[in-house]
Amino acid sequence: MRGRQTVEALVATINARNVPGMIVGEGDVWIAEATLDYGGGAVYQTVFIFEMREGEIATETAYWAEPFPAPDRHAAWVEHLDD
């Protein structure tokens, strides 16, 4: 997508509850985590990478993943976040 108006038009169509998480960054690169709950069991963990130019977002890269249980072979190293 290109342009603020295109992004704003898309965001206006999204019906999700956004639960912000960690935000870190400095200068021209910022990273934000969030949980997007679309209802009906559709919950996604998201990561947004913002590249800034002159104080405004120049590019945004976003990744979405549905939460999933760790495989048994990883059980010794994982921690369940909902416990």
N, C-alpha and C positions, 0 to 999 in steps of 0.2 A: 504494500500500500504506500502511496506517496501523498504527502501533504496532510496538514493538520485537519482540514475539513473532512477528508476521507476517513481518517482515524476517528474523529469525533462522531461521524455518522455511524460507523461500525459499533463503537462503544455504546451508543444510544440504543442499539438493538439487543444488547446483551442483558439478559435477565439473570444475574448471578449475585449472590452475596459474597462480597470480597472481604476476607479476613487478612489484613496486612501482617506480615512477619518482619523479618530483619531487613533493614536497609543499610547498605554500606557503600562508601565511595569517597572519591576525592577528585577534585578538578573536573575533568571531562568524562569520567567513567563512573557510573553508579549502578548498583545491583540491588534489586528488590525481590523479596520472596513474598508469596501470598498463597492463600488457599481460596479457590473459587468454588463456591457451592451453587450448582445450577438447579438443585432440587431433584427429587426423585432418585437420589443415590448417585447422581453425577457430580463427584467432587474431584477436583484436580489440584495438585501441588504445582505451583508455577514459579518460574524464575524469569525476571525481566532484566535485561542489560540495556542501560541507557547510555548512549554516547552523546555528550552535550557539545554545543557550539554556540558561543556567545550567550550562555545562560539559558538556552532553549534546547529541547530534545532534537538532535539531528537524526539519530537512528535509534530504533528500539528493536531488540531481538528478544523473543519470548519463547519459552519452552514450557510445555504442559505435560504432566504425567499423572495417571491415576495411581493412587496409593496401592501398594501390593505387599503381601507378606514376604519376608525374606525366605529364601529356600532353606530347608532344613540343614543343608551343608554349611550355611553361614550362621547357624544358631549360636555358636560360641562367641561371635563378635558383634551381634546386633542387639539393640535395645528397642523394645516396643514403646513408641512414643505415647500411645494411648493408655498405658498402664499407670 
